Amino acid sequence: MNCRNCQTPLVLPFLDLGTAPPSNAYLTGSQLMSLETFYPLRILLCRQCWLVQTEDYAAETELFSPDYAYFSSISSTWLAHAQNYALAMRERFGLSGQSRVVEVAANDGYLLQYFRKAGIPCYGIEPTASTAHAARERGIEIIQEFFGVRLAGTLVAAGRQADLMVANNVLAHVPDINDFVSGFAALLKPAGVATFEFPHLLNLIEKCQFDTVYHEHYSYLSLIAVKSIFERNGLEIFDVETIPTHGGSLRLFAQKSETGTQAIQPAVQALLETEERAGLRCESFYAGFQAKAESVKNEFLAFLLAARRDGKVVVAYGAAAKGNTLLNFAGVRQDLLPYIVDRNPAKQGKFAPGSHIPIVGEERLWRDRPDYLLILPWNISEEITAQLAGIGEWGGQFVVAIPKLEIR
């Protein structure tokens, strides 16, 4: 396989999590009677542009199906993040009723609803039917397609260029990253701005966040790698912020290389130097991550086995994609984790991919009163522990497994 950015042959392994089904491919009861497709989940490193990336087996259409079950609005923390972002962008770039905002991977309208309420024209691009439908119910226009140069050209011909383009947690999700980024350069107005948010590779490695690795994430991104990708495709990074979402993310601000008007901020060079000092251009920095992931897995399994031996009941909360990575890597099944509680109605009544652990509503938690509640989406653990603080009434305790086992 060659690097999806610079086409250099990939020979350096980074992480091997065995095999797993697509992490958002939740199963119905009838589907449990059919064969489930598992793909190798191996991650490689490009020694030329330093892009960390999956070894590809599954097509984009297999991973982002019409009944895609991830809805951004389920999390109140994420909604607050979106609302704050919309206000900050309106103020920083002077957006008004004469502007146009376009979000790529608009999901269920969680973000664009705040621009719409402020009277700023906007539309979203979202390929999955389930989330596109939810966004339209909010009154948001959705173009239901995968984004790239071809679609951007169609929109430009229709006079639908953007003053602000938004790409939250999608840059890692595209197999042809050059085509995707080139589409932004095409659809932006000459002085338009695009922002991209994605988990920072530096945090993934330093905090052993290996469960954020799954097939839908084709790339694992640093500023060093993204700068190379953007320059190749007509975008210039003019600012960067570190934000706390998803265990530590970057928010990049970009403009068209030839016509952008924004001054380049010192934060860009400062973060590049931070990544250089950390070693992101050195093969040795990436070595040993496999062993760290396996150590976390073994500690997690030891906890589950000890709980079962002691007659304690452990159930999980949040049927998140990252949780499915952890469960499948560890080989956890119903004997150790009888069910997963989730607030999302689209997941309730289904089964987690690979592990086939049933997903149930919150009422089951209050009825069963388990000893431990394992929080799979650790990135919103504060929201969850506040929301479910009542488990303390029967002595229930919260557990997180990443970056290390912690009982609260």
Secondary structure, 3 states (H helix, E strand, C coil): CECCCCCCECCEEEEEEEEECCCCCCECCHHHHCCCCCEEEEEEECCCCCCEEECCCCCHHHHCCCCCCCCHHHCHHHHHHHHHHHHHHHHHHCCCCCCCEEEECCCCCCCHHHHHHCCCCEEEECCCHHHHHHHHHCCCCEECCCCCHHHHHHHHHCCCCEEEEEEECCHHHCCCHHHHHHHHHHHEEEEEEEEEEEEEHHHHHHCCCHHHCCCCCCEEECHHHHHHHHHHCCEEEEEEEEECHHHCEEEEEEEECCCCCCCCCHHHHHHHHHHHHHCCCCHHHHCCHHHHHHHHHHHHHHHHHHHHHCCCCEEEECCCHHHHHHHHHHCCCCCCCCCEECCCCCCCCCECCCCCCEEECHHHHHHHCCCEEEECCHHHHHHHHHHCHHHHHHCCEEEECCCCCEEC
